[in-house]
């Protein structure tokens, strides 16, 4: 979502969003260019982790 739409939806100014969330910009752009960030839903991840299949070293 673009920052203008986000500001309008949240009832905030664009400046406020830029001041408080500008540290997230690189990650957001990376996600935008590389596609979907998470392959599993949170519930699927939790189930696989509980089974020892995800996030275990």
DRENVEX-746537 format. One record per residue: residue in one letter; y, x negated, z of N, C-alpha, C, O in turn. Coordinates in steps of 0.001 Angstrom, whole numbers, plus 500000, padded with zeros to 6 digits. Each point is the difference from the previous one (the first is absolute). Example, Ala and Ser with C-alpha at 12.3 -4.5 7.8 and 13.67 -1.06 7.14 Angstrom:
! residues 2
A494310486810507800501190500890500000501200499100500000499981498964500665
S501069501386498615501190499180500060501090500770500730501108499491500169
This chain:
! residues 57
X498821499148500000501179500852500000501235499108500000500031498973500678
X500965501413498575501219499197499972500812500228501277499834501015500676
X501029498049499641500751500027501258500953501193500081500253500516501089
X500271499921497780500917501144500015499269501278500428500488500753500843
X498357499475498573499196501170500360499533499936501441499985501009500705
X499633497798499729499557499815501378501127500305500981499792500698500992
X501397498781498733501147500247500873500318501482500088500276500519501082
X499685500150497797500284501437499978498942500771500785500329500888500787
X498406498772498998498907500692500685500067499804501514499713500919500767
X500671497872499653500044499679501427501326500376500654500120499963501225
X500871500397497970501304500347500550500755498778500513500773500098500953
X499004498762498418500633498748500409500823499452498846499879500454498862
X500959498563501447500752499344498939499154498889499385499089499470500636
X501223500193498144499305498909499324500236498702500758499086499187500139
X502126500613500349500323498796500765499150499859501242499553498899500325
X500217502198500374499186499953501216498566499602499667499399499185500699
X500061501388498242498640499662499594499923498530499607499056499307500379
X501928500213498863500003498594499606500107499077501205499326498970500042
X501500501371500934500157499160501196498724499925500814499633498927500479
X499692502189499683498859500049500908498652499745499339499037499654500683
X500879500510498005498711499863499336499995498961498893499018499906499263
X502041499313500594500055499016498918498912498940500136499605499397499002
X499906500366502205498923499034500188498704500464499348499107499185499767
X500773502085499937498798500539499375500056499936498478498978500196499343
X502180499538500091500179500039498555498999499124499249499403500483499038
X500379498264501342499025499199499237498600500610499988499338500002498962
X500208500511502169498663500594500054499931501276499167499011500237499307
X502023500576500756500030501238499223499958499681498506499275500650499247
X501499498353500322500001499631498581498651499446499592499522500302498907
X499844498890501946498677499475499692499025501149499804499244500022499029
X500775500931501891499108501149499905500263500800498732499069500486499360
X502200499646500283500371500765498825499450499333498732499532500685499089
X500525497981500855499557499281498813498495499774499949499430499896498914
X499922500027502237498568499705500008499135501240500133498777499914499887
X501834501227500349499226501232500084499702500407501423500680499592500942
X498301501211499192499632500588501276499711498918501037499284499039499719
X501263501119501455499869498991501039498700500113500766499406498984500361
X500154502194499887498794500194500789498942500675499138500260501027499373
X498570498399500602498925500557499202499263501117500742499430500895499377
X500585499047501951499286500983500814500974500869500783501087499554500368
X498520501677499880500748500836500923499790499460501406499010499313500253
X501889500979500649499894499495501371498668500390500635499397499206500722
X500145502017499009498740500464500581498818499214499431499066499659500725
X500985500055497966498927499225499376499970498580500543498932499447500263
X502252499966499904500092498641500545499430499953501417499220499106500328
X501171501857500509499519500040501381498484500150500053499336499358500813
X500119501493498317498551500210499976499276498730499568498989499630500596
X501523499699498372499352498773499535500137498879501021499080499203500182
X502073500738500485500196498966501023499032500216501169499446499045500544
X500360502220499830499087500318501088498568499617499631499207499633500867
X500467500453497849498671499634499513499869498489499780498914499509499694
X502196499752500462499963498570499802500200499558498568499735498845499667
X500733502060499470500120499675498585501371499572499541500125499477498892
X500929500720501916501362499668499586500691499268501128499868500361501169
X500866498614498469500856499315500970499265499190501044500590499610501008
X498152500132498776499275499174500953499789498631499388499723499884498806
X500405499091501998499841498632499482498754499360500555499700498850499678
